[in-house]
Amino acid sequence: MTLQAKALQAQGRVRVAIDIGGTFTDIALADDSGFIHQSKLSSTPEDPSRAVVTGLLQLLEELGIAPGAVGEILHGTTVGSNTILQRKGAKTALITTKGFRDVLEIGRIRMPDMFDLTWDKPKPLVPRRHRFEVLERLAADGSVITPLSEDEVLSTGKAIEDAGLEAVAIAFINSYRNDRHEQQAAALLKAHYPELQVTTSCSVLPEMKEYERTSTTVVNAYLMLAMRTYLQRLQKGLRGIGVSAPVFVMTSNGGMLAADVTCEKPVMVVASGPAGGVIGAARLGAARKEQDIIVFDMGGTTAKAVIIEGGRPSMTSEYEFRDGISTSSRFIKAGGYMLKVPAIDIAEVGAGGGSIAGIDKGGMLFVGPQSAGAMPGPACYGLGNDHPTVTDANVTLGFVNAHALAGGRLNIDRRLSEQSIARHIGQPLGLSTRDAAHGIRAVANAAMARAVRAVTVERGRDPRDFALLAFGGNGGVHAPDLARQLGIPRVIIPPLSGIFCAVGMLASDVEHTSLSTVTRPLARLTESELISITSMLRSDVEQRLAADGYTGDRTEYLWEADLRHEGQATELTVPFKGHDLDEIRLAFIAEYAKTYGYTDTTPIELMKVRVFGRGLRESRLDFGAIRIAHRPGASNSGSRRISFERGTEPVDVAVVDRLALAAEPVPGPLIIEEFDATIVVPPAATVHRDRMGCVVMEFMS
């Protein structure tokens, strides 16, 4: 039975995943048999929901599927990240304990690069005039030293209202131990000033460390209005085309949250879109028996890297969101807005297909982080941008189709690419257009290699021990170069690689998290105390999963502990299963040695215990049984000339479809062109297609 017939027969059997990127909006539509259709269209930055609604309606009409057949919408969105980058969030106030007004600016008293004299600290999302102090004080153990002054809270609320502010973050010292004062202040504000969007730190991040907790709470308050407005507009648009399915939003740690929960905790979904691809990569790796993978995602605006070890994505309990490179590297701090929330440990650089190349004041070639985005896009789109991008370099060199992309939907003009590169790069540097294009690719590749090193070498991992799984519209074009630079022996390009973040969402689960701050020497904690802590956390998560309809054997729970040696300021996170404290201690020692290269005999402290509760979706995508509705690429010739290396003449290279590959390896060079992506097989590699449809490149020694 066809997908269309099944959808029309059984209402609510079609699932849709949508990933909004800076350049393209990707849509994956699947039924219970694992059959997947795809669509890709330009994003609409002025209103991201418009591309979602338009693209979904077009795909449903193309397939002859009734809108009422859509059973769920899984969504990855850049609304949170774009709101921060563009500083278009709510006008936000901060209410804090008297004496702590400047926590946001003091931060960690660090710089991302101590020798960069041009560096400017990010401006706080809440200016000092909108940060208010009230009389209250809790001790480190949560006992009340000074009761909350309700009169000061009410007068502060009046000042906030008079200033025309829209959102309020409440972060009192030591409230992670006792949330009474924060709850009291929030109740007063909601009762007397109901128009204000109020966020408390105890509801967002009940953890120690004043700066991290305050920063995370402020970001949450700053995003609430934008996220609520966007999701309401999206749901209204979907209802307008007849889709009434519930919307779930991808979280930064790879789970799913219902839209109404997302509106209350938007800080959980700032790294929403990329997480889908990582979860998909982990599921695909498990299906291929591939446990250790470097995930490389290159889209139109950024490139991202993550490692998967033992089948589990590398996770972090904090990261800094900023322009340029965003990474939780222990060597790079204070460059952005601190978000202390569970997240996949992603390193990101502003080097995507649409990243603009130019010459800086010192006469050096640079690429990104500024992007041409979806509009006007690269010069070759012919929509008004004449500055060269990475895509223009790839078009000029022959790596990317010089006529059309997305199955012919997007026209390409190679002449415009060559003109922009010659004008802005070649002529100023005295280079030929071809050599200038190679220069753009080299600089972009160096930036992307930096992201890969940030999640491998900087964390004590050797990239040569991993396979490189690449996706995104440009992942297959640049992954071979990165593999050769870093000595990675094998590159894997999954099916539907150009929309793989959306596909990965189909493989995700609903997820809730609960946390308890412990701060106890591990040697003085008993097993019964740990059982008491985990039971409380599990009960909390069970209730939230039950509210989403997940109980019993449709749930699973993963446990993590944050530990450190006494006297240290930061922790390492280790997973655990039972309540054996000695196993937790040994796991921490092993992780410490792997990360830092040595062991320490200082006593260990257990700082936090965290539980991830997953609602196992019955319709979760099985990569072992995936079936794809094939769309042809845009190529109308069997070969094209490609310049692989600077200083060498272009060579004729065959252009084929993924389905033309077999299980038997064939030597490169070769171009594999698809509806959603291009894959470049260089001369020094062999390539084959595995049983799941992945393109696998191996490099000749």
KOLVOLUM-56931 format. One record per residue: x, y, z of N, C-alpha, C in turn. Coordinates in steps of 0.1 Angstrom, whole numbers, plus 5000, padded with zeros to 4 digits. Example, Ala and Ser with C-alpha at 12.3 -4.5 7.8 and 13.67 -1.06 7.14 Angstrom:
513249435078512349555078513249675078 512849785071513749895071512950005079 
END
This chain:
500949885000500050005000500950125000 500550224992501350354992501250435004 502150525006502050615018500850695017 500450745005499350825003498050755007 497950625003496750555006496650525021 497750485027497750455041497350585049 497850695045497550825052496050855051 495550835039494150875038493250775045 493650645046492850545053492850565068 494050595074494150605088494550745092 493550815098493850945102494850945113 495751045113496751055123497950965123 498150895111499250805110500450865103 500450985099501551055092502251145102 503551125103504351215111505251305103 505351425108506151535101507251585110 508451595105509551665112510051785104 510151895111510552015104511752085111 512752115103513952175109514152315101 514152415109514352555103515852585105 516552605094517852655094517952805090 519152855090519352995087519153015072 519352915064519152925049517952845044 517852725048516752635043515852585055 514652555051513652485060513452345054 513752245062513752105058512552035064 511851955055510751885060510851735056 510651645067510651505064509251455069 508651375060507351315063507351165063 506951095073507050955074505750885079 505550765075504450685080505050565088 504150485093504550375103505450275096 505350265083506250165076507650215074 507950335078509350385077509550455064 508550475055508650545042508750695045 509750755039510050895042510050975029 509251085029509351185018510051315023 510551385014511351505018510951625010 511251745016511151875009512151975015 512552065007513452165011513152295004 512952405012512652535007513352645015 513552755009514252865015513452905028 514252935038513652985051513153125049 512253165058511653305058511953365071 513153425072513653475085512653575091 511953655083511053755089509853695097 509553575093508453495099508753345096 509553275105509953135102508753045100 507653075106506552985105505952975091 506153085083505553095070506152985061 507452965062508152855054507652715058 507452705071506952575076505552545070 504652635072503252615067503252595052 503952685045503952675030504552545025 505652505031506352385027505552265030 504952255042504152135045502952125036 502252235034501052235025501452185011 502552235006503052194992503352044992 503951995002504351855003503051765004 502151805013500851725014500051725001 500051834994499351844981500051754971 501351764971502051684961501851534963 501751494976501551354979500151304979 499151404978497751374979497351324993 497951385003497651345017496751455023 495751405030494851505037495551565049 495451695051496051755063495651685076 494451635077494051575089494751445092 495451385082496151265084497451285092 497851405094499151435102498851415116 499551325123499351285137500251365146 501351415142502251495151503251575143 503651685148504651775142505851775152 506951735147508251745155509051855149 509551945157510052075152511352115159 512252145150513552205155513552345150 513852445159513652585155514852665159 515152765151516252865155515752985161 514452985165513853105170514653155183 514953065192515653095204517053155201 517853085193519153135190519153265182 518253275172518153405164517753525173 516853495182516353605191517553655199 518453575204519553615212520553695202 520853625191521853695182521353825177 520153845174519553965169519154065180 519254015193518854095204517454145203 516554055199515154095197514154035207 514753995219513953935229513054035236 512353985247511554075255512354175262 511754285265512454385274512354325288 513554295293513554205305514154275317 513554245329514154295341514654175349 515554205358516054105368515854155382 515254075390515154095404516054005412 516954055420517853975427518054025441 518853945449519153975463519954105464 519654185474520454305476521954275476 522654345468524154325467524554245456 523654185448523954095437523554155423 523354285422522854345410523854325398 525154305400526054305389526654165386 525954065391526453925388526553905373 525653945365525753925351526953975345 527454095349528554155343529854105349 529854075362531054015368531353875362 530253795360530453665354531453585361 532353525353533453435358534753505358 534753635355535953715355537053655345 536553615334537453545324537253605310 538253585301538153625287538353495279 537653495267537853375258539253365253 539953485251541353485247542053605254 542853565263543453665272544353765264 544753735252545653815245544953905234 543653895233542953965223542454095229 543154205226542854335232541654405225 541154345214539954405208538654335212 538754245221537554165226536654255234 535454255232534454325240533554215246 533254235259532454145266530954165261 530254045259528854055254528054145264 527254235258526354315266525354235273 525054245286524054175293522754195286 521954085286520554095280519654185288 520054215301519354305310520254415313 520054545308520954655312520854685327 521854745332521954765347520754845352 520254935345519055015350517854935351 517854815345516654725346516954605356 518054615364518354515374518054565387 517154505395516654555407516954465419 517354525430517654455442516454465452 516154355459515154355470515854295482 515254325494515754285507515354135509 516254045510515953905514517353845514 517453735522518753655522518553515528 519053425520519053285525520453235527 520653155537522053095540522352985530 523552945530523952835521523152705523 522652685535521852565537520352585535 520052705530518652735527517852795538 518452815550517752875561517553025558 516553085564516253225562517053315571 517853405565518553505573517753625574 517253675562516453795562515153765554 514053775559512753745552512653835540 511853795530511653865518510753985521 511154105516510354225518509354235507 508054205510507054205500506754345495 506954445503506754585499507754615488 509054575490510054605480509754535466 509254405467508854335455507754405448 506754455455505654525448506054655443 506854735450507354865444508254835432 509054725433509854695421509054655409 507954585412507054545401506454675395 506154775403505554895398506654965389 507854975393508955035386509154965372 509054825373509154745360508054785351 506854785356505654815347505854955342 506255055350506355195345507455205334 508455115335509555125325509155055312 507954995311507454935299508154795296 508654735307509254605305508254495304 508654385297507754275294507954145302 509154125306509553995313510354025325 510253935335511053945347511753815350 512953815353513753705358513953725373 513653625381513953635396514953535399 516053585405517253495409517753545422 517453475433517953505446519053415450 519953465458521153385462520653265471 521253145467520953025475519552975473 518853025463517452975462517352825457 518452775452518452635448518252545460 518652595472518452525485517052545491 516452655488515152685493514452785484 513452745477512752835467511652915472 511452925486510352995491510253145487 511353215488511353355485511053385470 511653295461511453325447509953295444 509453185449508053155447507153265452 507453315464506653425470506753545461 507953585457508053705448507253685435 507353565429506653545416505153555418 504653495429503253505432502753645433 503553725440503153865442503053945428 504053915420504153985407503053935398 502753805398501653755389500353805394 500153825407498853875412498654025409 499654105410499554245409499854295395 500654225388501154265374501054155365 499754105362499553985354500153985340 500354105334500854115321502354075319 503054075331504554045330504753895329 505753855321506153715319507253695330 506853605340507753595352508453455351 509753455353510553335354511353335367 511353215374512153205386513353115383 514453135390515553045388515352905393 514552895404514252765409513452675400 512652735391511952655381512752625369 513752705366514652685354515852605358 516552645368517852585371518052585387 517652485394517852475408519252425412 520252505408521652465410522452575417 523552535423524452635429525152705417 525852815421526652905412525753015407 525953135413525053245411525053295397 526153315391526253365378525553275368 525953145368525353055358523853045360 523353045372521953035374521253155370 521753275373521153405370521153415355 522253385348522353405334521353315326 521253185331520253095324518853145326 518553195338517153245341516853365333 517853455331517653575323517353535309 518153445303517953405289516553345288 516153265297514753205296513753315296 513853415305512853525305512953605292 514153625287514353705275513653635263 513553505263513053435251511553395252 510953405264509653355265508653415256 508653545255507653615246507853575232 509053575227509353545213508953395210 509253305219508953165216507453145217 506753205226505353185227504653245215 505053365211504453425199504753345186 505953285185506253205173505353075173 505353005184504652875184503152895183 502653005188501153035186500853065172 501853145165501653175151501753045143 502652965146502852835139501652755140 501152735152499952645154498752705147 498652835147497552905140497652875125 498852895119499052865105498752725101 499152625110498952485107497452455107 496752515117495252495117494652555105 495252665100494652725088494752635076 495652545075495752445064495152315067 494452305079493752185083494552085091 495752125096496652035104496452075119 495851985127495552005141496451925150 497451865145498251775152499051845163 499351785174500151845185501651875180 502151985185503552025181504451995193 505551925190506651895199507951965194 508652025203509852095200511152025205 512152015196513351945200514152025210 514551965220515352025231516852025227 517652105234519052105232519751975235 519151895243519751765247519251645239 518351675229517951565220516651505223 515851555233514551515236513551595229 512251575233511151645227510351705239 509851825238508951885247507751935240 506551925247505351975241505452125240 504752185230504852325227504552415239 503552375248503152455259504252455269 504952345271506152345280507252425275 507452415262508552495255508352645258 507152695257506852835260507252875274 507252785283507652815297509152805299 509752715291511152695293511852705279 511852815272512452825259514052805260 514652825271516052815273516452665270 515552575271515852435268515952405254 515652495245515552455230516452555222 517352625228518152725220518952645210 519552525213520252455203519352345197 518152375194517152285190517452205177 517652275166517752205153518952105152 520152145156521252055155521151925163 520451935174520251815182519551705175 518651735166517951635158518951545150 519851615144520851545136521751455144 522051495156522951415164522151295169 520951305173520151195178519951095166 519751145154519651065142520950985140 522051055141523350995139523650885149 523250905162523350805172522550675169 521350705165520450585161520950515149 521350595139521950525127523250455130 524050515138525250445142525050315149 523950315158523650185165523150085155 522350125145521850035135523049975127 524050055125525250015117526349945125 526049935139527049875148528249965148 528050095147529150195147528950275160 529850255169529750315183530350445185 531550465178532350585179532350675167 531650785167531450865155531751015158 532351085149532351235149531151275140 530251355145529151405137529551535132 529351555119529651685112528451725104 527951845108526751895102527052035096 527052045083527352165076526152215068 525552315072524352375065524752495057 523752585056523952705049524652825057 524452815070524952925079526052885088 526052765093527052725103527552575100 528652545106529052405106529152355121 528852235124528752185138529452055139 530052025151530651895153530351845167 530151715168529851645181530451515180 530851455192531251315192530251225198 530151105193529350995199530350885203 530350855216531150745221530350635227 530650515224529850405229528450415226 528050485215526650495211525950615217 526650685226525950805233526650935229 525751035225526351165222526951225234 528051295232528751365243527751485248 527551485261526651585266527351675275 526751795278527351895287526251955295 526551995307525552065315525552215314 526452265305526452405303527152435290 526752545284527452595272527252745270 528052805262527952955260527452975246 526453055245525853085232526453215227 526953215215527553345210527753335195 528153445189528553445175529953375173 530253335161531453275158531453125163 532453085171532452955175531752945189 530752855190530052825202530552685207 531152675218531652545223531752545238 531552435244531752425258533152385262 534052415253535452385256535952445269 536652375277537152425290538152535288 538652555275539652655272539052785267 537752785264537152905259535952935267 536053045275534953085284534753235283 533553275287533153415288532953485275 532853405264532653465251531153495248 530253435256528853445252527953445264 526653405262525653405272525653265278 525853245291525953115297524553055299 524452935294523252855295523652725302 523252715315523552595322522352505322 522152435311521052345309521652215302 521052105303521551985296521452005281 522551975275522651995260523651895254 523451865242524451795234525651885233 526851825234528051905235528551935220 527952045215528152085201529152195200 530152185191530952295187530552355174 530352485173529752545161530652655156 530852665143531552775137530652835126 530852965124530153035114530753015100 530752895096531252855083530352765076 529352815069528452725062528452765047 527552705039527552735025527352885022 526552945030526253085028527153185034 528253135041529153225048529953315038 529953445041530553535032532053545034 532753545022534253565022534553705019 535753755024536153885022537653905026 538154025024539454065028539454155040 540154125051540054205063541054325061 541054405072541954525071543454495070 543754375075545154335074545554265061 544554265051544754205038544654055038 544053995049543953855050542553805045 542453695039541253635035540453575047 539153605049538353555059537053495054 536453405061535253345057534353345070 533153405069532153405080532653495091 531953505103530653425105529453485098 529553605092528453665086527953575074 526653555073526153475063525153545054 525053505041524153565032522753505034 522653405042521353355047520453305035 519153295038518253255027517953365017 518053485022517753595013518753715017 519553755008519553714993520253584990 520953524999521653404996523053424989 523753324985524953334978524853414965 525953464959525853544947525253464936 525453334935524953254924523453244924 522753274935521353274935520753384926 521553494924521053604916519953684922 519953694936518953764943519453894949 520553944944521054074949522354074957 522853964961524153964968525253944958 526254034959527454014950528653984958 528553954971529753904978529853754978 531053704976531253564974531053484987 530553364986530353274997531053144995 530953055005531552925003530852844992 529552864991528852794980529352854966 529552974965530053034953531452974949 532252954959533552884956533352744951 532452674958532152534953531552524939 530652624936530152624923531252654912 532052754915533152794906534152674904 534352594914535352484913534652354907 533352354906532652244900532152144910 532352164923531852074933530352064934 529752184932528352194933527752234919 526552174916525952194903525852344900 526252374888526352514883525052564877 524052484878522752524871521552534881 521452434890520352434899520652344911 519852364922519952284934518452244937 518352154948517052114953516152054942 516751974934516051904923515552004912 516252104910515952204900515052324905 514652314918513852424923514552554925 515952544927516652664930517752684918 517552794911518352824899519752874904 520852834897522152874900522852934888 523553044890524253104879525753104882 526553024876527953014879528653144876 528253204865528853334861528953434872 527853444880527753534891528753494902 528853364905529853324915531253364911 531653344898532953374894533253524894 532253604890532353754891532553804905 531853744915531953794928533253754934 533753634932535053594937536153674931 536153694918537153774911537153914917 536053984918535954124922536454144937 535954054946536154074960537354004966 537853894959538953814965540153814955 539853764943540953744933541753864930 541053974925541754094921542454164932 541854174944542654234955543854164960 543854024958544953944963545853904951 545553944939546353904928546253764924 545153704926544953554924543953534912 544153424905543153384896541853354903 540753354896539453324902539453184908 540053094901540052954906540852944918 542053004919542853004931542153074942 541453184940540753244950539653164956 538953084947537952994952538552884961 539752834957540352734965540752794979 541152924979541452984991540252995001 539153024995537853035003537552905009 537752795001537452665006538452625017 539752665015540752625025540552695039 540152825038539852895051538652835058 537552805050536352745056536652615062 537452535055537852395060538652405073 539552505074540352525086539452565098 538452645095537452675106536652555111 536252475101535452355104536352255111 537552245107538452145114538652195129 538652325131538752375145537552325153 536352325147535152275155535352125158 535852045149536051905151537151885162 538151965162539251945172538651985186 537752085186537152135199536452025206 535851925199535151815206535951685206 537151685201537951565201539251595208 540151665202541551685207541451755221 540551865222540451945234539851865245 539251755242538651665252539351535254 540551535249541451415251541051295242 540351325230540051215221540851235208 541251125202541951125190541051105178 540851205169539851195158540151075149 541351025149541650915140541050785145 540550785157539850665163538350665160 537850765152536450775149536150765134 534950735131534450765117533750895117 533750965105533151095104531851075097 530751105104529351095098528951235095 528751265082528551405077527151415071 526551525074525251555067525051705066 523851755063523651885059523851905044 523352015039523452035024524852035019 525752075028527152095023528151995030 527551905039528451815046529251725037 528551665027529251575018530251645009 530251775008531151844999532451875006 532451895020533651935027534151825036 533351725040533751615049535051545044 535151515031536451445027537651525030 537651655028538751745031539051735046 538051745054538251745069538851605073 538351505067538851365071540351355068 540751405056542151405052543051495061 542551605065543251695074543551635087 542551565092542551515106542951365107 543151305096543551165096542451065099 541151105096540051025099539950925087 539850795090539950695079538650675071 537450715076536250675070535150785071 534450815060533450915060532150845056 531050875064529750815062528750925059 528050915048527051015044525650945045 524850975055523550905056522550935045 521550845043520550885034519751005038 519251085029518551215032519451305040 520751305036521751385044521451535044 520851585033520551735033519451775043 518651675047517551715057517651625069 518851585072519051475082518651525096 518751655099518351705112516851675114 516051695104514651665104514451515106 515151435098515051295099515351245113 516351305119516751265132515651285143 514851385141513751415150512751305150 512651235138511651125138512151005146 513451005150514050905158514150935172 513551055176513751095190512551055199 512751085212511751055222511351175229 510151175236509751285245510651265257 511151385263512151375274511851485284 511951445296511951545307513151515317 513551625323514751615332514451675346 515051605356514951655369516351655376 516551745385517951755390517851785405 518851725412519051765427520451805430 520651915437521951955441522351885454 523451815454523851735466524951805474 526151835467527351895473527751815486 528051695484528551615495529751535491 530751515500531851425497531251285494 531751225483531251105478531450995489 532551005496532950895506531950905518 531251015520530351025532528951015528 528650975515527250955511526950805512 525850765516525450625517524550585506 524550455503523750405492522250445494 521750435506520350465509520050605507 521050695509520750845506520650865491 521550795484521450805469520150755464 519750645470518450585465517250685468 517350755480516350855483516350965473 517451015469517551125459517051075446 517450965441517050915428515550885427 515050835438513550805439512750935438 513251035445512451165444512551225430 513651215423513851265410512951185400 513051055401512250975392510750995394 510251015406508851045408508451175401 509351275402508951405395508851385380 509851315374509851295360508751195355 508451095363507351005360506051085359 505751185368504551255367504451335354 505551395350505551475338505451395325 506051275325505851185314504451135313 503851105325502451055325501551165319 501851295322501051395317501051405301 502151355296502351345281501851215276 501351125284500750995280501750885280 502850895287503850785287503950725301 503750595302503850525315504350385313 504750325324505150185323506250155314 506050055305507150005296507350105284 506650215284506850315274507750425279 508450395290509350495296510650425299 511750505299513050465304513750575311 514750545320515350655327516850635327 517550745325518950755324519450845336 520550805342520950875354522350935351 522651055356523951115355524351175369 525651175371526151245383527251345379 527151465385528251565383529151555395 530451535392531451515403532651605400 533351625411534651705410535551665421 536751695420537751675431537551795440 537751775453537551885463538552005459 537952125460538752245457538652285442 538052205434537952245420536652325418 536552395407535352485404534452425394 534852325386534052265376533852115378 532852055372532551915374532651845360 532751715361532651625350531351545352 530651505341529451435342529651285338 529251195346529351055343527950985344 527550895335526350825336526450715346 525450675353525450555361524050485361 524050355364522850275363522250235377 523050175385522650135398522950235409 523050195421523350285432524650245439 525550185432526850145437527750265436 528050325448528850445449530250425444 530850305446532150275441532250275426 531150225419531150225405531150375400 530350455406530350595403531650665404 532350635415533750685418534650645407 534650515403535550465393535250525379 533950545376533550605364534150745363 534050825374534550955374536050955372 536750875379538250865378538650835363 537950745357538250715343537950825334 536750895336536451015327537451125329 537851145342538851255345540151225338 540651095338541851065331541751075316 540651045311540451055296540351195292 539751285300539651425297540951505299 541551485311542651565314544051505313 544051375311545351305308546051255321 545451275333546151225345545051195355 545451135366544451105377544851195389 543951215398544051295410543651215422 544351225433543951145445543151235455 542851355452542051445460540651385462 540051395474538751335476537751395466 536751315463535751345453534451395459 533851495453532551545458531551515447 530351475452529151455444528351585444 528351655433527651785433526251785429 525851705419524451695414524151555409 522851525410522351405404521251445395 521151385383520251425373519551305367 518351315364517651195357516951255344 517151175334516451195321515451085320 514151125319513051035317512551045303 512550935296512150935282510850865280 509950925272508750865268509050805254 509050675253509450605241508250605231 508450685220507450705210507350575202 506150525201505850395194506250415179 506150535174506350565160507750605157 508650585166510050635164510650565152 511450635144512050585132513050485135 512950375127513950265128514850265116 516050305118516950315106517250185100 517050075107517249945101516149905091 515049985091513949955082513550075074 514450175073514050295066513850275051 512850345046512550345031512450485027 512950515015513050655011512350674998 511450774997510850814984511850894977 512450834966513550894959513151014951 513951124953513851244944515151254936 515151274923516351284916517051424918 518351434916519051554917518751644905 519551754904519251854894520151834882 521151744882522051744871521451694858 521851764848521351714835522451674826 523551634832524651584824525351474832 526051384825526751274832528051304838 528551424835529851464841530051614842 531051654850531351794849532851804854 533451924850534851944853535052004867 535951944874536151984888537652004891 537852114898539252144902539452104917 540151984919540251934932541352004941 542452044934543552104941544052224934 544452324942545052444937546352414929 546452464917547652444909547552324900 546452264900546252144891545052184881 545052114870543952144860542752064864 541552124861540252054864540251924856 539551824862539351694855537851664853 537551584843536151544841535851434851 534751454858534251364869532851324866 532551194867531251144865530351194876 529051224873528051264882526951164882 526751104894525850984895524851014906 523850934907522850934918523350834928 522850844941523250754952522850614948 521750594941521350454938522150384928 523050464921523950404912525150334919 525350364931526450294939525950154943 526950064944526649934949527449904962 527349784967528049744979529549724976 529949704963531349684960532049824958 533149854966533749984965534250014951 534150144947534750194934535550314938 536650334930537550444933536950574928 537350684935537050824931537950864920 537750984914536851084918535451054913 534451104920533051084917532251194924 531151234917530251334923528851254924 528351254937527051194939526051314941 525051324933524151444933522751394937 522251464947520851424952519951544952 518751524955517751634956518251734967 518651684978518951764990520351794993 521351734986522751744989523651694978 524851734979525951684969527051624978 527551514972528651434979529851434970 530951474974532151474966533051354971 533451274962534351164964535651194958 536751234965537951274959538751164953 539851194945540551084939541150984948 541551024960542250934970541350844978 540050834974539150754982538350654973 537850554980536950454974535550484980 534550434973533150464978532250344975 531350324985530350214982529050254990 527950184987526650214994526350095003 526050115016525850005025524349965024 523949865032522549815032521549915037 521950015044520950125048520950245039 521750235028521750345019522750445022 523650425032524650525035525750515024 526250635020527450645012528650635021 529550545019530750525027532050545019 532850645024534050665017535250615026 536250555020537350515027538650565020 539550615027540750675021541850585020 542450585008543650505005544850555012 545550465018546750495026547850525017 
END
